[in-house]
Amino acid sequence: MAKRSVRALDVAHKRVLVRVDFNVPLDNGRVSDDTRIREALPTIQYLIDQGAKTILCSHLGRPKGQVVESMRLTPVARRLTELLGRPVQMAPDCVGHEVEAAVALMQPGDVYLLENLRFHPEEEQNDPDFARQLAALADIYVNDAFGAAHRAHASTEGVAHLLPAACGFLMEKELRYLGEVRDHPQHSFLAIIGGAKVSDKIGVLQRLLEQVDRLLIGGGMANTFLLAQGRAMGASLVETDKVPVAQDLLRQFPQKLVLPSDLVVTQRIEADATFQVVEGNVPEGFAAVDIGEKTQGRFAQEIGVAKTIFWNGPMGVFEKPPFDRGTLAVANAVASSGATSIVGGGDSVSAVQRSGVADKITHISTGGGASLEFMEGRALPGVEALPDV
């Protein structure tokens, strides 16, 4: 799945519209995690060095087609200015006469950030007229937003058909690493899937189980599989309507699926809450919130013999310590495994960063949903719209 790279286009003195994924967390008007901004820097810096006029566009949050002051991209422009060491001008909107006039004044090397695309409902509707307005700002289109590539929006899919298009360096890297793991993994191939719901990941579970040697399941979704095995789950999060799906997967792949043997359970999910570890049924009124130490050890053993690892989703209520211990244990095991490791999904990425082991992970994907859909084998509209090499 090699797509045309921005390197293949003559961008000097050209207006280049770059779809980036600057959907970053904000805290009191400041960017609290600039990972996604940093990941876009190689493409932006390349365009600056080539003398392009770089026009960046992104969404932030879910404003539902209306202007929401707290979702403006101004803090992102400030942080990007700091990271680049050069001014990044902030647009009043993402389309319109005022934006067009400002773009017309751009000089080679300038960087201009458009306002939140999702302030316009036409963005998520992939409206052709809105796509044409975006395309009118530029001579070339570059998609470097892998995290939004599974959405057929005006800025991710529509514009790609209206201008000479290519992928940026981040998109290129994501497709290379994820494509290698999906299509040519080195065995033993291990997948670790967590998170809350089976329903979000049925497709990728089925696809991975056909490929992997082992699949470890943690988090809320493990509860549904344990319920399918006949264990009482107390007040734990379960999807009773997905029990037949879990039973079917357990029947099809009994040797591949590895479920938690012990669980951390509590009556309330608070930092000061008392908790206990159970190996059988979860008592009434208690909820499973993490994997126990025995499971951590079993998972570490499986991780230790793997040559390729794909991990998406936490092992428990990761955002509430001390119920993050299982997830952090998995992060450390993956980092010390020596395997080719791909981590995708917000909480799993946070886990490797909080554990201080991010530099020991082969590739940390910026796309949670996009990486899952890619691994499932589904076509991503933002990728399909780009020309092949």
Backbone torsions as a table, in degrees:
resi	resn	phi	psi	omega
1	MET	NA	53.1	179.5
2	ALA	-79.9	123.7	179.4
3	LYS	-106.7	153.4	-179.5
4	ARG	-59.0	132.6	-177.9
5	SER	-92.9	155.4	175.1
6	VAL	-58.5	-25.2	177.8
7	ARG	-61.2	-26.1	-175.4
8	ALA	-81.0	-6.4	-176.7
9	LEU	-109.6	146.0	175.4
10	ASP	-83.9	105.9	-174.6
11	VAL	-104.2	-4.2	-176.1
12	ALA	-57.9	126.3	178.3
13	HIS	63.9	8.8	179.7
14	LYS	-93.0	153.5	172.0
15	ARG	-84.1	119.0	-175.6
16	VAL	-117.8	115.9	176.8
17	LEU	-87.3	118.3	-176.9
18	VAL	-113.4	117.9	173.8
19	ARG	-83.1	112.5	178.1
20	VAL	-111.0	167.3	175.5
21	ASP	-111.5	89.1	178.3
22	PHE	-103.2	31.7	176.4
23	ASN	-78.8	76.9	-172.1
24	VAL	-109.8	155.4	178.6
25	PRO	-73.2	139.4	178.1
26	LEU	-116.0	145.2	177.9
27	ASP	-138.5	111.5	-178.3
28	ASN	53.2	44.6	174.9
29	GLY	78.3	12.2	177.7
30	ARG	-126.9	149.6	176.5
31	VAL	-72.7	121.0	-177.6
32	SER	-92.2	-18.3	175.2
33	ASP	-144.1	109.5	-174.6
34	ASP	-97.8	19.4	-176.7
35	THR	-53.9	-48.1	-176.5
36	ARG	-67.4	-31.3	177.0
37	ILE	-68.1	-45.7	179.5
38	ARG	-60.7	-37.7	-178.7
39	GLU	-65.4	-25.2	-179.9
40	ALA	-85.8	-11.4	-174.0
41	LEU	-59.1	-41.9	-178.9
42	PRO	-56.6	-42.4	179.2
43	THR	-67.4	-45.1	-178.9
44	ILE	-63.3	-44.9	-179.1
45	GLN	-65.1	-37.5	176.5
46	TYR	-59.9	-45.1	-179.4
47	LEU	-65.5	-39.5	176.0
48	ILE	-60.1	-48.1	-177.7
49	ASP	-63.4	-29.9	179.9
50	GLN	-84.8	-1.2	178.6
51	GLY	78.7	24.9	177.0
52	ALA	-80.0	162.2	170.2
53	LYS	-101.0	104.2	-167.9
54	THR	-93.8	118.5	179.8
55	ILE	-112.3	111.9	-176.5
56	LEU	-96.3	141.3	176.1
57	CYS	-138.1	143.7	-177.2
58	SER	-157.8	164.9	167.1
59	HIS	-102.2	167.3	173.4
60	LEU	-149.4	116.0	179.0
61	GLY	70.0	-158.8	-177.9
62	ARG	-129.6	74.5	-178.7
63	PRO	-75.0	-7.6	175.3
64	LYS	58.7	44.1	172.6
65	GLY	78.2	14.5	178.6
66	GLN	-130.5	156.7	177.5
67	VAL	-73.6	121.4	177.2
68	VAL	-121.2	114.9	-172.4
69	GLU	-55.6	-38.1	-177.3
70	SER	-73.1	-6.5	-179.2
71	MET	-112.4	17.5	173.6
72	ARG	-70.8	154.0	-176.3
73	LEU	-91.2	8.7	-179.0
74	THR	-55.2	-43.7	177.3
75	PRO	-61.9	-31.7	177.9
76	VAL	-67.4	-42.2	177.9
77	ALA	-60.5	-39.8	178.7
78	ARG	-64.0	-45.5	-179.1
79	ARG	-67.9	-38.5	178.5
80	LEU	-65.0	-37.3	175.5
81	THR	-58.8	-43.1	178.9
82	GLU	-64.8	-42.7	-176.8
83	LEU	-70.6	-37.0	-179.3
84	LEU	-82.9	-23.8	-175.6
85	GLY	70.9	27.5	178.0
86	ARG	-153.1	153.8	-175.3
87	PRO	-66.7	139.3	172.5
88	VAL	-116.2	114.3	-178.5
89	GLN	-77.1	140.4	-179.6
90	MET	-103.5	127.9	-178.5
91	ALA	-81.6	153.2	176.8
92	PRO	-75.1	-19.4	-178.3
93	ASP	-158.3	-173.8	177.1
94	CYS	-108.5	-12.4	175.1
95	VAL	-142.2	170.1	176.8
96	GLY	113.4	169.1	-173.9
97	HIS	-63.3	-38.7	-178.0
98	GLU	-64.8	-40.3	178.3
99	VAL	-67.3	-43.5	179.5
100	GLU	-60.8	-40.6	179.9
101	ALA	-65.2	-39.9	179.6
102	ALA	-67.1	-40.8	178.8
103	VAL	-63.1	-37.0	-179.9
104	ALA	-63.3	-23.0	-179.4
105	LEU	-92.3	-3.1	-177.2
106	MET	-65.5	145.9	176.5
107	GLN	-110.6	158.3	176.3
108	PRO	-53.0	132.5	-178.6
109	GLY	94.9	-13.1	179.0
110	ASP	-71.3	150.5	176.2
111	VAL	-126.6	129.7	-175.1
112	TYR	-130.5	126.9	179.8
113	LEU	-106.3	120.0	177.8
114	LEU	-74.2	154.6	178.8
115	GLU	-72.5	162.3	-176.3
116	ASN	-41.5	116.1	-178.4
117	LEU	-59.6	-33.9	-175.0
118	ARG	-80.5	5.4	168.5
119	PHE	-69.6	-12.9	177.9
120	HIS	-112.4	121.5	179.9
121	PRO	-60.2	-24.3	-178.3
122	GLU	-64.5	-22.2	179.4
123	GLU	-61.6	-55.5	-177.7
124	GLU	-72.8	-18.6	176.9
125	GLN	-82.2	-4.5	-175.6
126	ASN	52.4	44.4	-177.5
127	ASP	-66.2	126.0	-177.0
128	PRO	-59.5	-39.1	179.9
129	ASP	-66.1	-39.4	177.8
130	PHE	-66.0	-40.9	176.8
131	ALA	-61.6	-39.2	179.2
132	ARG	-66.8	-36.1	177.4
133	GLN	-64.2	-40.7	176.8
134	LEU	-66.1	-44.1	-178.5
135	ALA	-64.3	-30.7	-179.1
136	ALA	-65.3	-17.3	180.0
137	LEU	-78.6	-14.6	-167.7
138	ALA	-137.5	169.4	174.7
139	ASP	-104.0	-25.2	-174.7
140	ILE	-138.9	147.2	177.5
141	TYR	-118.9	133.6	176.7
142	VAL	-127.0	127.0	175.7
143	ASN	-102.3	115.4	176.9
144	ASP	-121.8	21.0	-175.2
145	ALA	-109.7	73.8	179.5
146	PHE	-60.2	-35.4	-178.6
147	GLY	-61.7	-18.2	178.6
148	ALA	-114.2	8.0	-173.8
149	ALA	-71.9	-15.5	178.6
150	HIS	-86.3	2.8	177.6
151	ARG	-106.7	130.8	175.9
152	ALA	-89.6	76.5	-180.0
153	HIS	-106.0	169.6	-177.7
154	ALA	-59.3	-40.7	-175.6
155	SER	-82.9	-15.0	-179.2
156	THR	-105.2	-27.0	-176.8
157	GLU	-124.4	-47.7	-175.4
158	GLY	-60.2	-49.2	-176.2
159	VAL	-64.3	-30.6	-176.4
160	ALA	-60.9	-22.7	179.9
161	HIS	-90.2	-4.5	-173.4
162	LEU	-108.7	-13.0	-178.3
163	LEU	-136.4	158.3	168.7
164	PRO	-55.3	126.2	-169.6
165	ALA	-123.9	154.8	178.0
166	ALA	-158.2	168.7	175.2
167	CYS	-98.1	151.2	175.1
168	GLY	-84.0	-179.6	-174.4
169	PHE	-68.7	-34.6	178.6
170	LEU	-68.0	-46.7	177.0
171	MET	-57.4	-43.5	179.5
172	GLU	-59.0	-45.3	-178.6
173	LYS	-65.9	-43.5	179.3
174	GLU	-60.2	-47.0	-178.4
175	LEU	-64.8	-36.3	-179.3
176	ARG	-67.3	-51.9	-176.8
177	TYR	-68.5	-48.3	-178.9
178	LEU	-67.0	-36.7	178.7
179	GLY	-64.1	-39.0	179.4
180	GLU	-65.5	-43.2	-179.5
181	VAL	-69.3	-40.2	-178.8
182	ARG	-69.7	-42.1	-170.1
183	ASP	-100.1	-28.3	-176.7
184	HIS	-139.3	55.5	-178.2
185	PRO	-71.4	146.6	172.7
186	GLN	-85.0	134.3	-178.8
187	HIS	-94.6	146.9	11.4
188	SER	-74.6	129.5	-177.5
189	PHE	-103.3	122.1	-177.5
190	LEU	-119.8	134.4	172.4
191	ALA	-115.8	142.1	175.7
192	ILE	-122.6	116.4	-177.1
193	ILE	-122.7	126.0	177.7
194	GLY	-130.1	-155.5	-177.7
195	GLY	99.8	-179.0	-168.9
196	ALA	-82.0	-42.7	-164.6
197	LYS	-123.5	136.4	171.7
198	VAL	-65.7	-38.0	-174.1
199	SER	-60.2	-29.6	179.6
200	ASP	-72.1	-19.4	-167.7
201	LYS	-132.3	20.1	-178.8
202	ILE	-58.6	-47.5	-177.0
203	GLY	-61.3	-45.9	-177.6
204	VAL	-71.1	-32.2	176.1
205	LEU	-62.2	-46.3	-179.7
206	GLN	-61.6	-46.3	-178.7
207	ARG	-64.3	-45.6	-178.5
208	LEU	-66.1	-39.1	-178.7
209	LEU	-64.4	-23.8	176.1
210	GLU	-77.0	-17.3	-174.8
211	GLN	-110.1	-37.3	-169.2
212	VAL	-79.9	165.1	171.6
213	ASP	-89.7	-32.5	175.5
214	ARG	-144.3	147.5	174.2
215	LEU	-131.9	116.0	179.2
216	LEU	-92.5	132.2	-179.4
217	ILE	-118.7	128.7	176.8
218	GLY	-135.6	-170.2	178.5
219	GLY	71.6	-168.2	-178.5
220	GLY	-59.2	-32.2	-177.6
221	MET	-66.9	-26.6	177.1
222	ALA	-62.9	-31.6	-179.8
223	ASN	-58.8	-40.0	-179.5
224	THR	-66.6	-38.0	177.7
225	PHE	-68.2	-39.7	178.3
226	LEU	-66.0	-37.7	175.2
227	LEU	-62.5	-38.3	179.2
228	ALA	-65.4	-24.3	177.1
229	GLN	-85.2	-4.6	177.6
230	GLY	101.9	4.9	179.1
231	ARG	-81.6	138.1	173.2
232	ALA	-73.5	137.2	-173.4
233	MET	-115.7	11.2	175.3
234	GLY	55.7	-128.7	-179.4
235	ALA	-96.2	16.6	-178.0
236	SER	-66.0	152.9	172.8
237	LEU	-65.1	119.8	175.8
238	VAL	-138.7	156.4	173.6
239	GLU	-113.4	91.8	-175.2
240	THR	-61.1	-30.1	-179.6
241	ASP	-73.8	-11.5	179.7
242	LYS	-102.6	4.3	177.4
243	VAL	-59.1	-43.1	177.0
244	PRO	-59.4	-37.0	177.5
245	VAL	-64.1	-45.5	179.4
246	ALA	-62.3	-42.2	179.1
247	GLN	-62.5	-39.6	179.8
248	ASP	-64.3	-43.6	178.8
249	LEU	-66.0	-38.7	177.8
250	LEU	-64.1	-35.8	177.3
251	ARG	-69.7	-41.1	-176.7
252	GLN	-72.1	-37.1	-171.0
253	PHE	-130.2	58.5	-174.9
254	PRO	-65.2	-28.9	-178.1
255	GLN	-86.3	-18.2	-174.9
256	LYS	-92.8	-35.1	-175.7
257	LEU	-78.4	127.7	177.3
258	VAL	-120.0	116.0	-177.7
259	LEU	-105.9	160.5	177.5
260	PRO	-62.1	139.6	175.6
261	SER	-95.6	-27.6	175.6
262	ASP	-134.1	149.9	-174.4
263	LEU	-131.9	144.7	170.3
264	VAL	-85.7	126.8	-177.9
265	VAL	-126.4	151.4	-179.5
266	THR	-151.2	163.2	177.0
267	GLN	-93.1	-16.2	176.0
268	ARG	-150.3	142.1	-174.6
269	ILE	-94.3	80.9	178.1
270	GLU	-137.3	157.0	-175.8
271	ALA	-61.2	-31.7	-177.1
272	ASP	-98.8	11.3	-176.5
273	ALA	-72.5	145.5	172.0
274	THR	-77.5	151.6	-179.7
275	PHE	-147.8	165.6	176.7
276	GLN	-142.3	168.5	179.4
277	VAL	-113.4	130.4	179.2
278	VAL	-123.6	147.2	178.2
279	GLU	-109.3	-12.5	179.2
280	GLY	-113.0	-127.2	-179.7
281	ASN	-71.5	148.1	174.5
282	VAL	-83.3	126.4	-177.6
283	PRO	-62.7	155.3	175.7
284	GLU	-56.9	137.5	178.6
285	GLY	84.6	-7.9	178.4
286	PHE	-105.8	149.2	178.6
287	ALA	-123.2	139.1	174.7
288	ALA	-73.2	128.7	-174.9
289	VAL	-127.9	-4.4	-179.9
290	ASP	-168.9	165.8	172.5
291	ILE	-85.2	147.6	-179.7
292	GLY	-83.3	179.6	-175.4
293	GLU	-66.7	-36.6	178.0
294	LYS	-62.4	-42.9	178.0
295	THR	-65.8	-41.1	176.4
296	GLN	-55.7	-42.5	179.5
297	GLY	-66.2	-42.9	179.0
298	ARG	-64.5	-44.6	179.1
299	PHE	-61.8	-40.6	179.9
300	ALA	-62.6	-36.9	177.3
301	GLN	-62.5	-46.9	-179.8
302	GLU	-63.6	-41.3	179.2
303	ILE	-63.7	-37.1	-175.8
304	GLY	-65.9	-23.7	-178.7
305	VAL	-101.4	-0.1	-176.9
306	ALA	-79.4	149.8	173.6
307	LYS	-102.7	-27.4	177.5
308	THR	-133.8	133.4	-179.0
309	ILE	-131.4	130.8	170.7
310	PHE	-119.2	124.5	-176.4
311	TRP	-127.1	128.4	175.6
312	ASN	-142.6	117.3	172.6
313	GLY	104.8	142.6	-177.5
314	PRO	-77.0	165.5	-178.2
315	MET	-89.7	-6.9	-178.8
316	GLY	-169.6	-156.3	179.4
317	VAL	-80.4	73.9	-169.0
318	PHE	-60.6	-31.1	-175.5
319	GLU	-76.1	-4.8	-178.2
320	LYS	-122.6	86.1	173.4
321	PRO	-57.3	142.9	12.8
322	PRO	-90.5	15.1	-176.8
323	PHE	-84.2	18.6	176.3
324	ASP	-101.5	-0.6	-171.5
325	ARG	-64.3	-40.0	179.5
326	GLY	-63.9	-42.9	179.4
327	THR	-65.1	-42.8	179.3
328	LEU	-66.1	-36.4	177.1
329	ALA	-63.5	-42.0	177.4
330	VAL	-63.6	-42.0	178.9
331	ALA	-58.4	-45.7	179.9
332	ASN	-66.8	-37.0	178.6
333	ALA	-66.5	-42.8	178.5
334	VAL	-63.1	-44.1	-177.9
335	ALA	-63.2	-35.0	-176.8
336	SER	-92.8	3.2	-173.6
337	SER	-75.1	-28.2	-174.4
338	GLY	79.9	0.9	-180.0
339	ALA	-80.9	161.5	166.7
340	THR	-69.3	117.8	-171.8
341	SER	-123.7	131.6	177.5
342	ILE	-119.9	124.4	179.8
343	VAL	-118.7	127.9	178.3
344	GLY	-139.0	146.6	-179.2
345	GLY	110.1	135.3	-170.2
346	GLY	-51.2	-51.2	-175.1
347	ASP	-72.6	-35.8	177.8
348	SER	-67.7	-36.8	176.0
349	VAL	-64.8	-44.6	177.6
350	SER	-59.4	-37.2	-178.6
351	ALA	-63.7	-45.6	-179.1
352	VAL	-69.6	-30.7	177.5
353	GLN	-72.3	-43.8	179.2
354	ARG	-66.7	-29.6	178.8
355	SER	-78.7	-9.7	-178.8
356	GLY	73.8	23.7	-175.5
357	VAL	-117.6	12.7	-176.1
358	ALA	-56.8	-33.7	-177.9
359	ASP	-72.8	-7.7	178.7
360	LYS	-102.2	3.8	176.7
361	ILE	-95.7	133.5	-176.8
362	THR	-60.3	-48.0	-179.5
363	HIS	-150.2	126.9	175.1
364	ILE	-104.5	111.8	-175.6
365	SER	-76.5	144.1	177.0
366	THR	-88.1	-3.8	-175.5
367	GLY	-119.1	106.4	177.4
368	GLY	-69.6	-66.9	179.2
369	GLY	-63.1	-39.2	-179.4
370	ALA	-65.6	-40.7	-179.3
371	SER	-66.5	-37.9	177.8
372	LEU	-65.0	-45.9	-179.8
373	GLU	-65.2	-36.8	177.2
374	PHE	-63.7	-46.9	-179.5
375	MET	-64.9	-28.8	177.8
376	GLU	-71.3	-17.7	-178.8
377	GLY	94.2	9.3	179.6
378	ARG	-80.9	148.4	177.6
379	ALA	-73.4	133.0	176.3
380	LEU	-97.6	118.1	-175.4
381	PRO	-53.3	-39.9	-179.0
382	GLY	-68.9	-22.7	176.4
383	VAL	-88.6	-43.8	-178.5
384	GLU	-60.2	-31.9	-177.5
385	ALA	-71.5	-16.6	-178.9
386	LEU	-84.9	143.3	-179.6
387	PRO	-69.9	145.0	175.2
388	ASP	-71.4	163.7	176.8
389	VAL	-65.1	NA	NA
